[in-house]
Amino acid sequence: MFDAVAVIFDLDGVLIDSRAAFTRSFNHALTTAGLAAEEPESLYRFIGPPLESNFANLAAERGYDDALVPALVAAYRDRYGTMAARETILYDGVPELLDAIDVPMAIATLKPGPTARPLLAELGIADRFVAIEGPGFGDADETKDVTLARALRALGNPDLARTPFVGDRVTDVVAAKTLGVPSIAACWGMGGDDELADADVHAAAPADLLPLLRSPA
């Protein structure tokens, strides 16, 4: 469909299923601070956005002091850094998909780059990508279009119309539209139908992506 010359992927909810690592680390942070743990499924909505905003939003909902946010973020990262590789899995079909794509690939994620790069190295797929772009630990306000633009530069600024961005949240769709690249909704991820409605095309599973990247025979 796109006759892609390059492909950019979001990470959580697209290539990796990080629900166990995320929710356990999130609840570890809460209980370390003396707060009540949340039901894991209720935390899925926070997978993708920056941790700082996630904890701040939960603080507003639950009425606890948002001055706790830096300590919560630190406690989360302490556990996640140790346990993520053991508790994170690649979605079914992802290794085969990456093997089959024959154009340069990059990642644009709001997971901090210093976290994403070693995690993907431990999962055995870091070397598939020209770049793994994410904000630094001190750049919690970075928006997805900024991250995506950095990934495009790392790829050598390819033809935008032929460089689709695969994501599972509305922030991915908005970033793609902001920069003028096609958006592919990863419908197996965390985003619901409503937040992915404006994506250019939708894929039900990783195996469905390859035909979308190639031009019709």
N, C-alpha and C positions, 0 to 999 in steps of 0.2 A: 504493500500500500504506500509506504513512505519512501521506498528506495533509499533507506537510511545510509548516510555516510559516517554516522557516529550515533551512539545511544548513551543517554544519561539515566541512571536509576536513582530513585530514593532508596533508602536502606531498610529501616524498620517497617514491616508490613508489606514489603515488596520482595526483597531477597532473603531477609531473615525473619523468623518468628521469635521475637524477643519477649513475648508475654510473660513467661515464667521469670526470666531474669529481671524484667522491669518491675513487675508487681511485688516480687519478693524483696527487691532492693528498696522499693518505695515504702513498703510496710516496715521494713527494717529501720528506715529513717524515722518513720513516725513513732514506732515503739521505743526507739533509742531516745527520743525526745519526750517520752512519757505520754504520747498521744495514742488514741485508739487506732488499731489497724483497720483498713478498709477491705471490703469484699473485693477479691482480685478482679472480677469482671467489671466492677464499677470504675476501675482504674484504667481500663483499656482506652478510654477517651483521651487519656494523657500521653499515650504513646505517639511520639512524633514531635510535639511542641517542646520548647526549652523547659528544662527542669524548674528553673526559677519561676517561670510563669505558672507552671503546674502547681507547685507548692503554694504560691501566692493565691491562686484561684481557690485551691482547697481550703486554705486558711480563711478566706473570705466566706466560703460556704459553711465552714464548721465553727467559725467564730474564734479561732485561736490566733495568737499574736503573730503577725507576719514578720516580726523581728526574728522569728525562728527560722525563716527561710534559708539563710546562708548555712546554718548548721544542718538543716535537713538535706540540702544539696550535698554538703560534704559527706554526711553519713551515707547517703545513697551511693555516691561515687566510690566511697571506700569499699562497700560491699560489692557493687557492680564490677569494679575493676578486678576483683578477685574471682568472682563467680560467673561472670557473663559468658565466657567461652564454654563452661560446663552446662549452662542452662539455656543457651541459644542454639537454635537449629536452623538450617537452611530449609526453605520451603521445598516441597516435592517438585522436582523438575528444574530447579534453579541450576544445579551443576551442568545438566545436559543443555539447558538454554545457553549458558555462558560459553560452553564448548562450541556451540553451533553458530554463535554470532561471529562474523568475520570482519567486523568494522571496529574501530577503537571505541572503548567504553570508559565511562567515568561514573562516579557517584557524587550526588549532591544531597547531603543530609544535614538536619539540624542537630543530630547527635554530635557532640564535640569531636573534631578531627582527631585529637589525641586519644580518644576512646575508640573511635570507629576503626582506625588503621590497625592497631594491634589485635582487635577483635577479629577483623577479617583475615588477618594473617594467621591467627590460630584456627580459624575455620577453613583455611586453605584456599581462599579465593582472592586474596589481596592482589596477587600478581596478575589477575585478569584485567586490571583497570589502569588506565593511564594516570588517573588521579582519583583520590578519595577525599573529597572536599567537605569540610564541616567547620563550624565556628570554633574559635579558641575558647578555653574555659572562661575567659573574661569578656566574651562577646555574646552574652545572652540575648541581646536585642537584635542580633543579626536576623534579617528576614530571608525567606527562602529564595527570593529572586537574586539576592546578593550572592548566596552560596551557588546558585545555579549559574550565574554569570561567571563566577570564578572557575567552575567546571568547564564551561564553554571555552574560556581562555586557555585552560590547561590542554584542551583538545585541539588547540590551534585555530579557534574561531571558525568552525565548520559552517557549511550552509545551514542556516537556521531552519529552513523549511524541511530539511532532511535529517534533522537531529532531534528525534522525539525524546521527551522526558517521561519516564514511567514512574507514577506515584500513586499513593493510596489515600491522600488527604486533600482537602480543599486548598490548603496552602500550596500544594504541588501544582494543582490546576491553575491557580491564580499566578504563581510564579512563571509557569510556562507561557501563559497568555501575556504577561507583562513583558517578557523578553521576545515573544514572537516565535516560540518553538511549539511544535505539536505536543499535545498532552495525551498520554495513554493511561487510562484508569486501571490500576491493579485491583480488581474487584475481590480478590482473595484477602486483601489486607484489612486495615482497621476502619477505613472510611465507609460510610453508608451510601446508599444509592443517591440520596439527596445531595450530599456534599460532593459527589463525583459526577453529578448530572451534566455539568458543563464541559467535561473532558471531550476531546475530539473523537476518541474511540475508546471502547471498553474491552478488557480482556478478562475472561473468567478464571484463567489459570496461567501459570508461567508458560506452559506448552502452547498457549494460544498467541504468544507474543511474536514468535518468529515469522509467521506469515504476514503480520502487520508491518514488520520492519522491511520486508522485501517487496520489490515491485512485482506486479503480476507477470507470470510467464507469458 
